[in-house]
Amino acid sequence: MNIRRLKDNISSRLMFAATVFACLLFFFMLIGLYFRASPILSAVPLPDLLFSEEWGPSDGKFGFLPFIMGTLWVTGLATIIAVPISLLSSIYLSEYAGDRLRNAVKPLIDLLAGIPSVVYGLWGVLAVVPFIKNTLAPALGAETIGGYGVLAGGIVLSIMVFPIIISVTGEVLRSVSQDLREVSLSLGATKWQTIKHVVLRKARPGILAAIILGFSRAFGETMAVLMVVGNVAKVPSSVFDPAYPLTALIANTFGEMMSIPLYDSAILLAALMLLIVVLIFNILARMVLIKIERGVI
């Protein structure tokens, strides 16, 4: 009996230690990035880093504004494209589709989530970029640099976040009590009126959390975006302009930064900014979901 208790005690403590270690990894990363980024924070005022458009590491110029705006343009466009399509898909699968169709579609959505980002990027180069260059831009009378730009990145990124928003939104819609639907229908409302005025209103916080999770995934995506946005360090003025997101900056320049003073610190500062933004959005989404589970919202 004592041996069993000893084994249980040891196993419990080992699992607890593993859990604590996994949780502390994020804070180790955060602290490590901060200390590695501290030289440039000490040498250059933070407003100059965040709001300057001049990027010339060899001249000591580290303006992150083009990269921040490029990230916001691409991520914002991806969210604008993804949210309506994902929301309508979730409503159909949750409220209209039969069990057979729902069970057939769910593995395909999960498969989309598991496709490597480089495959999405390659598909974007082979399909999305030529479509924008040869069809969409000429039809709208817009100028584009070979089809590469914010629009190409937004389209590819929106497809990458479909699975997250669809899956979370579907779970939230299915969590709405069936009694609410039946009461609405018994009062003479149509099925769509019930969905619009009852189900969606009740599920609104959860849908917002799903959008935030998708936004945070899009914000931190690297390879697919890098391959289709053009990578020009300039603030975009339209969706057809090229952009240079923070993730692409890190991936493209990490190998060449060692010979220039403060370059490595600047790149690690970009990584720190990404980490903090993704953390904030994930915390917001998690807080909303927790409130839903407790019935507060």
N, C-alpha and C positions, 0 to 999 in steps of 0.2 A: 504493500500500500504506500509506504514511504517513497519507494522508488518511482511509483506512478505519479505521485504528487510532485516529486522532484523533476521528473520529465515534463510534466505539465507546466510547472513553474518556469523551467528553462525555456521551453517552447514559447510560452507566453511572452517572456521577456525578450527573446530573440525577435519575435514578430513585432513587438512594440518598438524595439530599437530600429528594425528595418523600416517601419512606418515613419518614425521620427526622422530618420535619415532621408527618406524620400521627400518628406515635407520641407526639410531644411535645405535641400538642394537648390530650390528657387532662391532662398535668401543668400546662399553662398554665391550664386550667379549674380544676384543683384549687387551684393557688396563688392565682389571681384570686378564687375564692370565699372562700378563707381570709382574705385581706387585707380583703375587703369585709365579712366576718363578724366580724373581730377587734374592732371597737368594742363590740359587745354582749358578746363574751367577756371584754373588759376591764372592762365596767361591771357585769355580772351574773355571779355564781358559776355555774360549769357545772352543779353539782348542782341549783341552783334552776331553771335552764333545762330540764333534763331531767326533773325529778321534781315540778315544781309544776303544779297543775291550773288555776291562774289565768291567764287570757288576756285582757288588756285593754291593748292597745298605747297607747291614749290616756292610761292611768294608769301607764304604765311597767311593766306586768306581762306577762311573756313566758314563761309556762309551757307547754312543748311536750308535756307528758305526754298530754293528750287526743289530740293529733295523732299522736304515736308509737304509742299504744295503738290508735287507729283504724286506722293503717296495718297494725299487726301482726294485728289482728282480721280485717280484710278479706283480707289476704294469706294468713294462716294458713288461713282458711276456704276460700279459693280453692284452696290447695294440697291440703287434705283432700278436696275434691270432685274435683279434676283428676287426682290421682295414681292412684287405683284405675281410673278410666275409661280414662285414657291407657295405663296399664300393660296392662290387659286387651286394649285395642285393638292395642297393639304386639305382644303375644303372638300374637293371632289373625292379624294381617297377616304376621308373620314366620314363624310355625310352621304355621299351618293353611290360610291363604288361598292360592289358586292365583295364578300369575303374572298372569293376565288381571284378576282382581279387584284384586290389589295394584297393578297399573299403572293401574287405573281410579280407585282410591281416593287414591293418592298426590297427583295434581294437586288434588283437592278439599282435602286437608289443607294443601297449599301455598297454596291460595286462602284458606283460613281465616287463615293467617299474614299474608296481604297485605291483608286488609280493614282500612280505617282504624278507629282506636279510636272515633271519634265515631259511626260506624255501629253498633258494638257498644253504645255508650251509648244511642243512640236506640232500638235494639231492646230494651234493658233497660227503658227508660221505657215503651215501648208494650206489652211482653209480660210481662217478669219482675215489674215493680213491681205491675201490676194483679193478677197471679196471686197474689202474696204477700198483697196487701191484701184481695182478695175471696174467696180460696179457702184458702190455706195457713194464714194467721194465724188466721182464724175457726175452722178445723178443729182447730187446736192450742190454742185459747183464749188466744192471745197478743195483746198490744196492739202496734200498729205505727203509725207516723206516715205514713199514706198509702201504706204499702208500701215506702217508702224506708228503707234501713238497711244493716247489715252483710251480711245474707243476700243482698239484691239485688246488692250489690257483689261478694260472693264468687262468686255464680253467673255473673255476666257476666265476671268476671276469670278464672274457671276455664276458660270456653270460649275465652278469648283465649290461654291458655297450653297448651291441648291440642296445637296443632301442634308446638310446641317439644319437649314431653316425648315425644310420639308419634314424631317424626322421629328424635330422638337415641336414644331407647330402642330403636327398630327397628334402627338401625345397629349398636348395641351387641349386640343379640341375634343379628343376622346375622353378627357378627364371631366368635362362638363357634364353635370348630372343629366341623365335621361329624363328625369321628371320635369326639368325646365322645358325641354323640347315638347313633351306631351302636354303640358299646361298651355304652352303657346299655340300648339296645333288645335287643342280643344276649344280655344277662343276664336278660331276661324282664321288664324294666320296661315299663309302658305309655307311650304318647306323653306323657300328662300328667305321669306320674311323672318321666319324663326331663326335661321342661321345668321342673318344680318343683324337683327335687333336683340337676339337673346344669346346665341352661342358665341358670336364674335365679341360681343360686349363683355361677356363673362370671361372669355379667354384672352382679352386684350393684353393684360400684363404678361402672360406667358408668351404671347406672340411677340411682344416687344423684347422679351428675354431671348427668344430665338433669333431675332434680327440682330441683337447685340452680339450674340455668339458668332453668327455668320460674319458680322462686320469685323470682329476681332481676328477671325481666321483669315479674312481677306487682307486685313491690315498687315499681317505678318508673313504673307506668302512671298516667296522669292523667285524660284526658278522659272515658273510659267510667266510671271510678269516680266522678268528680266529679258525673256526671249522675244517679247512682242511690243514693248512700249517705246523702243527707240533709243533710250538711254542718252538723252541730251540734257545737260544741266542747265535748264532754263524753265522758268515758271510758265506752265501752259496757259494759253488764253482761249483754247477751244478743245473739244474732244478729239479733233483731228491732229492736234499738235503732239509731238513726242514729249515724253516725260522721263523722269529719272527718280523712281521711288527710293526710299532709304534702304530697303532690302536689296535692291539691285546695286546700290552704291557699295554696300558691305561686301556682297558677293564678288563684284568686279574688281575692287581695289584692295582687298585684304592682302594679297600676295605682294603688292608693290609698295606698301606703306612704310616698310622698315627703314629705308634710307632717308626719309624726310622727317625732320623734327616735328613733333606733335601730330603727325599724320595718323599714327596708330591710335593715339589718344582720341582723335576726332572720329575715327571709324568706330571705336568702342563706345564713344558717346552716342553715336547713331544707334548702336545696338541697345544701349541703355534706354534711350527714348522709346524705341519700339517695345522693349520689355515692359516699361512702365505703362504705356498706353494699353497694351494687350491685357495687362494685369487689371487696370481700372475697369475696362469693359467686361472682363470675365467676372470680376467681383460684383458689378452692377447686375449682370445677368443672373448670377448665383443668388443674390439677395432677393431678386424678384421671384425666382423659382422656389426658394425657401418659404417666402410669404404665401405663395400659392399652395404649397404642400400643407402649411399650417392653417389654411383657410382664412388668412388675414385679408387677402385680396380676393 
